[in-house]
Amino acid sequence: MDWNAWLKPTALGVDKGESMIHFVICSSCSDKHKVDDVEFLNIEEGLRGEDVMTYKCPVTDECVQSFVYRKQFYNGN
């Protein structure tokens, strides 16, 4: 999967019913993690309205901040 082809910071809750994957890009382990798979600590609004999430990395156990990204996917449509 080419993650870089569609990376764009987003605000949670703007899915409008579509199927979405929300994820963060970890600066600690250089991996991508689904938002549901990390320990949530805090969320703030960035300068342009995007979500900046603070979470505990499941690999390194460090506290990390990242934009929240989303990917739309279709189930056979």
CNS distance restraints for C-alpha pairs under 8 A (distance, minus, plus):
assign (resid   2 and name CA) (resid   6 and name CA) 7.97 0.50 0.50
assign (resid   3 and name CA) (resid   7 and name CA) 6.44 0.50 0.50
assign (resid   6 and name CA) (resid  71 and name CA) 7.31 0.50 0.50
assign (resid   7 and name CA) (resid  69 and name CA) 6.48 0.50 0.50
assign (resid   7 and name CA) (resid  70 and name CA) 7.49 0.50 0.50
assign (resid   7 and name CA) (resid  71 and name CA) 7.92 0.50 0.50
assign (resid   8 and name CA) (resid  69 and name CA) 5.76 0.50 0.50
assign (resid   8 and name CA) (resid  70 and name CA) 7.19 0.50 0.50
assign (resid   9 and name CA) (resid  50 and name CA) 5.83 0.50 0.50
assign (resid   9 and name CA) (resid  51 and name CA) 7.19 0.50 0.50
assign (resid   9 and name CA) (resid  67 and name CA) 5.76 0.50 0.50
assign (resid   9 and name CA) (resid  68 and name CA) 5.62 0.50 0.50
assign (resid   9 and name CA) (resid  69 and name CA) 4.70 0.50 0.50
assign (resid   9 and name CA) (resid  70 and name CA) 7.29 0.50 0.50
assign (resid  10 and name CA) (resid  50 and name CA) 5.14 0.50 0.50
assign (resid  10 and name CA) (resid  51 and name CA) 6.20 0.50 0.50
assign (resid  10 and name CA) (resid  67 and name CA) 7.62 0.50 0.50
assign (resid  10 and name CA) (resid  68 and name CA) 5.92 0.50 0.50
assign (resid  10 and name CA) (resid  69 and name CA) 5.47 0.50 0.50
assign (resid  10 and name CA) (resid  70 and name CA) 6.53 0.50 0.50
assign (resid  11 and name CA) (resid  49 and name CA) 7.09 0.50 0.50
assign (resid  11 and name CA) (resid  50 and name CA) 5.10 0.50 0.50
assign (resid  11 and name CA) (resid  51 and name CA) 5.12 0.50 0.50
assign (resid  11 and name CA) (resid  68 and name CA) 7.22 0.50 0.50
assign (resid  12 and name CA) (resid  22 and name CA) 7.93 0.50 0.50
assign (resid  12 and name CA) (resid  51 and name CA) 7.01 0.50 0.50
assign (resid  12 and name CA) (resid  68 and name CA) 7.75 0.50 0.50
assign (resid  15 and name CA) (resid  19 and name CA) 7.44 0.50 0.50
assign (resid  15 and name CA) (resid  20 and name CA) 6.87 0.50 0.50
assign (resid  18 and name CA) (resid  72 and name CA) 7.01 0.50 0.50
assign (resid  18 and name CA) (resid  73 and name CA) 7.86 0.50 0.50
assign (resid  19 and name CA) (resid  72 and name CA) 5.87 0.50 0.50
assign (resid  19 and name CA) (resid  73 and name CA) 5.75 0.50 0.50
assign (resid  19 and name CA) (resid  74 and name CA) 6.64 0.50 0.50
assign (resid  20 and name CA) (resid  70 and name CA) 6.33 0.50 0.50
assign (resid  20 and name CA) (resid  71 and name CA) 5.53 0.50 0.50
assign (resid  20 and name CA) (resid  72 and name CA) 4.51 0.50 0.50
assign (resid  20 and name CA) (resid  73 and name CA) 6.10 0.50 0.50
assign (resid  21 and name CA) (resid  34 and name CA) 7.07 0.50 0.50
assign (resid  21 and name CA) (resid  70 and name CA) 5.36 0.50 0.50
assign (resid  21 and name CA) (resid  71 and name CA) 5.14 0.50 0.50
assign (resid  21 and name CA) (resid  72 and name CA) 6.46 0.50 0.50
assign (resid  21 and name CA) (resid  73 and name CA) 7.68 0.50 0.50
assign (resid  22 and name CA) (resid  34 and name CA) 5.89 0.50 0.50
assign (resid  22 and name CA) (resid  35 and name CA) 5.69 0.50 0.50
assign (resid  22 and name CA) (resid  68 and name CA) 6.55 0.50 0.50
assign (resid  22 and name CA) (resid  69 and name CA) 5.59 0.50 0.50
assign (resid  22 and name CA) (resid  70 and name CA) 4.34 0.50 0.50
assign (resid  22 and name CA) (resid  71 and name CA) 6.61 0.50 0.50
assign (resid  23 and name CA) (resid  32 and name CA) 6.61 0.50 0.50
assign (resid  23 and name CA) (resid  33 and name CA) 5.42 0.50 0.50
assign (resid  23 and name CA) (resid  34 and name CA) 4.11 0.50 0.50
assign (resid  23 and name CA) (resid  35 and name CA) 4.87 0.50 0.50
assign (resid  23 and name CA) (resid  68 and name CA) 5.75 0.50 0.50
assign (resid  23 and name CA) (resid  69 and name CA) 5.27 0.50 0.50
assign (resid  23 and name CA) (resid  70 and name CA) 6.11 0.50 0.50
assign (resid  24 and name CA) (resid  32 and name CA) 5.71 0.50 0.50
assign (resid  24 and name CA) (resid  33 and name CA) 5.46 0.50 0.50
assign (resid  24 and name CA) (resid  34 and name CA) 6.40 0.50 0.50
assign (resid  24 and name CA) (resid  35 and name CA) 6.42 0.50 0.50
assign (resid  24 and name CA) (resid  53 and name CA) 7.95 0.50 0.50
assign (resid  24 and name CA) (resid  66 and name CA) 5.85 0.50 0.50
assign (resid  24 and name CA) (resid  67 and name CA) 6.26 0.50 0.50
assign (resid  24 and name CA) (resid  68 and name CA) 5.12 0.50 0.50
assign (resid  24 and name CA) (resid  69 and name CA) 6.06 0.50 0.50
assign (resid  25 and name CA) (resid  30 and name CA) 6.77 0.50 0.50
assign (resid  25 and name CA) (resid  31 and name CA) 5.97 0.50 0.50
assign (resid  25 and name CA) (resid  32 and name CA) 4.54 0.50 0.50
assign (resid  25 and name CA) (resid  33 and name CA) 6.54 0.50 0.50
assign (resid  25 and name CA) (resid  66 and name CA) 6.20 0.50 0.50
assign (resid  25 and name CA) (resid  67 and name CA) 7.47 0.50 0.50
assign (resid  25 and name CA) (resid  68 and name CA) 7.92 0.50 0.50
assign (resid  26 and name CA) (resid  30 and name CA) 5.10 0.50 0.50
assign (resid  26 and name CA) (resid  31 and name CA) 5.44 0.50 0.50
assign (resid  26 and name CA) (resid  32 and name CA) 6.07 0.50 0.50
assign (resid  26 and name CA) (resid  33 and name CA) 7.33 0.50 0.50
assign (resid  26 and name CA) (resid  57 and name CA) 7.21 0.50 0.50
assign (resid  26 and name CA) (resid  64 and name CA) 6.95 0.50 0.50
assign (resid  26 and name CA) (resid  65 and name CA) 7.68 0.50 0.50
assign (resid  26 and name CA) (resid  66 and name CA) 6.64 0.50 0.50
assign (resid  27 and name CA) (resid  31 and name CA) 7.70 0.50 0.50
assign (resid  27 and name CA) (resid  64 and name CA) 7.05 0.50 0.50
assign (resid  27 and name CA) (resid  65 and name CA) 7.94 0.50 0.50
assign (resid  27 and name CA) (resid  66 and name CA) 7.69 0.50 0.50
assign (resid  28 and name CA) (resid  57 and name CA) 7.28 0.50 0.50
assign (resid  28 and name CA) (resid  60 and name CA) 6.91 0.50 0.50
assign (resid  28 and name CA) (resid  62 and name CA) 7.17 0.50 0.50
assign (resid  28 and name CA) (resid  64 and name CA) 6.91 0.50 0.50
assign (resid  29 and name CA) (resid  57 and name CA) 7.74 0.50 0.50
assign (resid  29 and name CA) (resid  59 and name CA) 6.76 0.50 0.50
assign (resid  29 and name CA) (resid  60 and name CA) 6.68 0.50 0.50
assign (resid  33 and name CA) (resid  37 and name CA) 6.44 0.50 0.50
assign (resid  33 and name CA) (resid  38 and name CA) 6.98 0.50 0.50
assign (resid  34 and name CA) (resid  38 and name CA) 7.06 0.50 0.50
assign (resid  35 and name CA) (resid  40 and name CA) 7.94 0.50 0.50
assign (resid  35 and name CA) (resid  68 and name CA) 7.90 0.50 0.50
assign (resid  37 and name CA) (resid  58 and name CA) 7.87 0.50 0.50
assign (resid  38 and name CA) (resid  55 and name CA) 6.39 0.50 0.50
assign (resid  38 and name CA) (resid  56 and name CA) 6.24 0.50 0.50
assign (resid  38 and name CA) (resid  57 and name CA) 6.38 0.50 0.50
assign (resid  38 and name CA) (resid  58 and name CA) 6.11 0.50 0.50
assign (resid  39 and name CA) (resid  55 and name CA) 5.43 0.50 0.50
assign (resid  39 and name CA) (resid  56 and name CA) 5.19 0.50 0.50
assign (resid  39 and name CA) (resid  57 and name CA) 7.40 0.50 0.50
assign (resid  39 and name CA) (resid  58 and name CA) 7.62 0.50 0.50
assign (resid  40 and name CA) (resid  53 and name CA) 7.60 0.50 0.50
assign (resid  40 and name CA) (resid  54 and name CA) 6.57 0.50 0.50
assign (resid  40 and name CA) (resid  55 and name CA) 4.62 0.50 0.50
assign (resid  40 and name CA) (resid  56 and name CA) 6.77 0.50 0.50
assign (resid  41 and name CA) (resid  53 and name CA) 7.66 0.50 0.50
assign (resid  41 and name CA) (resid  54 and name CA) 5.37 0.50 0.50
assign (resid  41 and name CA) (resid  55 and name CA) 4.91 0.50 0.50
assign (resid  41 and name CA) (resid  56 and name CA) 7.16 0.50 0.50
assign (resid  42 and name CA) (resid  53 and name CA) 5.86 0.50 0.50
assign (resid  42 and name CA) (resid  54 and name CA) 4.92 0.50 0.50
assign (resid  42 and name CA) (resid  55 and name CA) 6.83 0.50 0.50
assign (resid  43 and name CA) (resid  51 and name CA) 6.62 0.50 0.50
assign (resid  43 and name CA) (resid  52 and name CA) 5.60 0.50 0.50
assign (resid  43 and name CA) (resid  53 and name CA) 4.34 0.50 0.50
assign (resid  43 and name CA) (resid  54 and name CA) 5.97 0.50 0.50
assign (resid  44 and name CA) (resid  51 and name CA) 5.90 0.50 0.50
assign (resid  44 and name CA) (resid  52 and name CA) 5.14 0.50 0.50
assign (resid  44 and name CA) (resid  53 and name CA) 6.39 0.50 0.50
assign (resid  45 and name CA) (resid  49 and name CA) 5.48 0.50 0.50
assign (resid  45 and name CA) (resid  50 and name CA) 5.68 0.50 0.50
assign (resid  45 and name CA) (resid  51 and name CA) 4.94 0.50 0.50
assign (resid  45 and name CA) (resid  52 and name CA) 5.89 0.50 0.50
assign (resid  46 and name CA) (resid  50 and name CA) 5.04 0.50 0.50
assign (resid  46 and name CA) (resid  51 and name CA) 5.94 0.50 0.50
assign (resid  46 and name CA) (resid  52 and name CA) 6.01 0.50 0.50
assign (resid  50 and name CA) (resid  67 and name CA) 7.04 0.50 0.50
assign (resid  50 and name CA) (resid  68 and name CA) 7.52 0.50 0.50
assign (resid  51 and name CA) (resid  67 and name CA) 5.74 0.50 0.50
assign (resid  51 and name CA) (resid  68 and name CA) 5.63 0.50 0.50
assign (resid  52 and name CA) (resid  65 and name CA) 6.54 0.50 0.50
assign (resid  52 and name CA) (resid  66 and name CA) 5.49 0.50 0.50
assign (resid  52 and name CA) (resid  67 and name CA) 4.42 0.50 0.50
assign (resid  52 and name CA) (resid  68 and name CA) 6.11 0.50 0.50
assign (resid  53 and name CA) (resid  65 and name CA) 5.48 0.50 0.50
assign (resid  53 and name CA) (resid  66 and name CA) 5.47 0.50 0.50
assign (resid  53 and name CA) (resid  67 and name CA) 6.14 0.50 0.50
assign (resid  53 and name CA) (resid  68 and name CA) 6.49 0.50 0.50
assign (resid  54 and name CA) (resid  63 and name CA) 6.77 0.50 0.50
assign (resid  54 and name CA) (resid  64 and name CA) 5.53 0.50 0.50
assign (resid  54 and name CA) (resid  65 and name CA) 4.35 0.50 0.50
assign (resid  54 and name CA) (resid  66 and name CA) 6.68 0.50 0.50
assign (resid  55 and name CA) (resid  63 and name CA) 5.60 0.50 0.50
assign (resid  55 and name CA) (resid  64 and name CA) 5.53 0.50 0.50
assign (resid  55 and name CA) (resid  65 and name CA) 6.50 0.50 0.50
assign (resid  56 and name CA) (resid  61 and name CA) 5.67 0.50 0.50
assign (resid  56 and name CA) (resid  62 and name CA) 5.46 0.50 0.50
assign (resid  56 and name CA) (resid  63 and name CA) 4.51 0.50 0.50
assign (resid  56 and name CA) (resid  64 and name CA) 6.14 0.50 0.50
assign (resid  57 and name CA) (resid  61 and name CA) 4.89 0.50 0.50
assign (resid  57 and name CA) (resid  62 and name CA) 5.43 0.50 0.50
assign (resid  57 and name CA) (resid  63 and name CA) 6.34 0.50 0.50
assign (resid  57 and name CA) (resid  64 and name CA) 6.63 0.50 0.50
